[in-house]
Amino acid sequence: MNDFKDPAMQRYFNGLPAYVQESIKQSGVQLYTLAQLEKMAQNLTDKH
């Protein structure tokens, strides 16, 4: 479970498809802003 300090990031993460959440968790990438999280999620969904 990713626990983001920013509530907006946590809400966005929780709304992502499970495979995107899992990919983000497994990547080990540190995400500090909502924009970073959105970009990573977009990149992952573009691949599917």
N, CA, C and O of each residue as an XYZ file, in Angstrom:
192
protein
N       0.840     -1.191      0.000
C       0.000      0.000      0.000
C       0.875      1.241      0.000
O       1.740      1.400      0.861
N       0.653      2.094     -0.942
C       1.344      3.369     -0.961
C       0.585      4.326     -0.056
O      -0.630      4.481     -0.179
N       1.294      4.952      0.833
C       0.687      5.957      1.698
C       1.313      7.301      1.372
O       2.451      7.585      1.746
N       0.554      8.112      0.676
C       1.033      9.432      0.307
C       0.654     10.421      1.395
O      -0.444     10.359      1.948
N       1.571     11.335      1.699
C       1.280     12.364      2.705
C       0.242     13.348      2.187
O      -0.542     13.905      2.955
N       0.248     13.553      0.891
C      -0.706     14.476      0.266
C      -2.033     13.744      0.056
O      -2.081     12.765     -0.689
N      -3.113     14.202      0.700
C      -4.406     13.521      0.550
C      -4.882     13.463     -0.907
O      -5.531     12.497     -1.307
N      -4.566     14.481     -1.688
C      -4.978     14.478     -3.095
C      -4.260     13.370     -3.865
O      -4.852     12.710     -4.719
N      -2.987     13.176     -3.554
C      -2.234     12.087     -4.201
C      -2.809     10.733     -3.804
O      -2.930      9.836     -4.639
N      -3.161     10.588     -2.531
C      -3.712      9.318     -2.060
C      -5.047      9.024     -2.733
O      -5.300      7.893     -3.146
N      -5.903     10.044     -2.843
C      -7.193      9.857     -3.505
C      -6.996      9.466     -4.970
O      -7.667      8.565     -5.473
N      -6.080     10.141     -5.642
C      -5.823      9.835     -7.057
C      -5.322      8.404     -7.192
O      -5.801      7.650     -8.039
N      -4.357      8.030     -6.355
C      -3.796      6.677     -6.383
C      -4.887      5.639     -6.147
O      -4.953      4.634     -6.855
N      -5.739      5.877     -5.161
C      -6.801      4.930     -4.831
C      -7.790      4.754     -5.981
O      -8.430      3.709     -6.097
N      -7.914      5.765     -6.824
C      -8.841      5.696     -7.944
C      -8.272      5.049     -9.192
O      -8.992      4.835    -10.168
N      -6.979      4.736     -9.166
C      -6.350      4.113    -10.336
C      -6.713      2.636    -10.419
O      -7.008      2.008     -9.402
N      -6.692      2.078    -11.629
C      -6.916      0.628    -11.764
C      -5.870     -0.152    -10.965
O      -4.747      0.314    -10.769
N      -6.247     -1.321    -10.516
C      -5.365     -2.129     -9.668
C      -4.022     -2.408    -10.333
O      -2.990     -2.383     -9.663
N      -4.014     -2.674    -11.644
C      -2.746     -2.999    -12.306
C      -1.819     -1.786    -12.333
O      -0.598     -1.941    -12.302
N      -2.385     -0.587    -12.391
C      -1.564      0.636    -12.377
C      -1.008      0.846    -10.970
O       0.169      1.168    -10.806
N      -1.851      0.665     -9.959
C      -1.384      0.782     -8.573
C      -0.232     -0.190     -8.326
O       0.790      0.178     -7.747
N      -0.406     -1.417     -8.765
C       0.609     -2.443     -8.542
C       1.909     -2.103     -9.277
O       3.000     -2.290     -8.739
N       1.787     -1.610    -10.490
C       2.981     -1.231    -11.255
C       3.739     -0.110    -10.571
O       4.969     -0.122    -10.531
N       3.011      0.860    -10.031
C       3.645      1.973     -9.325
C       4.341      1.460     -8.069
O       5.473      1.849     -7.782
N       3.668      0.589     -7.323
C       4.266      0.038     -6.105
C       5.541     -0.733     -6.432
O       6.559     -0.576     -5.758
N       5.482     -1.565     -7.469
C       6.621     -2.409     -7.808
C       7.775     -1.624     -8.411
O       8.917     -2.084     -8.383
N       7.493     -0.444     -8.957
C       8.551      0.349     -9.591
C       9.551      0.870     -8.565
O      10.729      1.053     -8.876
N       9.082      1.107     -7.349
C       9.957      1.654     -6.327
C      10.282      3.127     -6.524
O      11.091      3.683     -5.780
N       9.673      3.762     -7.501
C       9.924      5.179     -7.774
C       9.295      6.024     -6.679
O       8.151      5.800     -6.281
N      10.056      6.997     -6.198
C       9.538      7.926     -5.200
C       8.788      9.046     -5.917
O       9.348      9.724     -6.778
N       7.545      9.231     -5.565
C       6.717     10.265     -6.169
C       6.399     11.302     -5.106
O       5.885     10.977     -4.036
N       6.711     12.555     -5.416
C       6.569     13.610     -4.423
C       5.439     14.587     -4.723
O       5.007     15.332     -3.843
N       4.959     14.585     -5.965
C       3.896     15.523     -6.326
C       2.784     14.795     -7.063
O       2.985     13.721     -7.630
N       1.625     15.399     -7.038
C       0.492     14.845     -7.770
C       0.810     14.793     -9.263
O       0.430     13.841     -9.945
N       1.495     15.799     -9.765
C       1.853     15.823    -11.187
C       2.740     14.633    -11.552
O       2.561     14.030    -12.610
N       3.684     14.294    -10.695
C       4.542     13.133    -10.952
C       3.719     11.849    -10.973
O       3.907     10.991    -11.835
N       2.812     11.731    -10.020
C       1.962     10.551     -9.932
C       1.075     10.439    -11.170
O       0.936      9.361    -11.748
N       0.481     11.556    -11.569
C      -0.382     11.549    -12.759
C       0.404     11.173    -14.009
O      -0.083     10.412    -14.844
N       1.618     11.704    -14.140
C       2.440     11.400    -15.310
C       2.800      9.919    -15.354
O       2.729      9.291    -16.410
N       3.184      9.368    -14.216
C       3.530      7.948    -14.181
C       2.316      7.079    -14.508
O       2.420      6.119    -15.271
N       1.174      7.420    -13.930
C      -0.046      6.659    -14.196
C      -0.412      6.749    -15.678
O      -0.813      5.754    -16.281
N      -0.276      7.926    -16.257
C      -0.578      8.115    -17.680
C       0.343      7.255    -18.544
O      -0.105      6.607    -19.490
N       1.625      7.256    -18.210
C       2.589      6.445    -18.956
C       2.237      4.955    -18.871
O       2.365      4.226    -19.855
N       1.804      4.518    -17.716
C       1.443      3.104    -17.540
C       0.171      2.763    -18.287
O       0.082      1.689    -18.883
N      -0.816      3.644    -18.274
C      -2.069      3.338    -18.959
C      -1.915      3.445    -20.466
O      -2.643      2.779    -21.202
N      -0.993      4.259    -20.939
C      -0.755      4.360    -22.390
C      -0.197      3.065    -22.951
O      -0.363      2.778    -24.137
N       0.466      2.277    -22.106
C       1.086      1.018    -22.543
C       0.073     -0.100    -22.672
O       0.361     -1.126    -23.288
N      -1.121      0.080    -22.098
C      -2.136     -0.988    -22.140
C      -3.221     -0.655    -23.128
O      -4.159     -1.434    -23.301
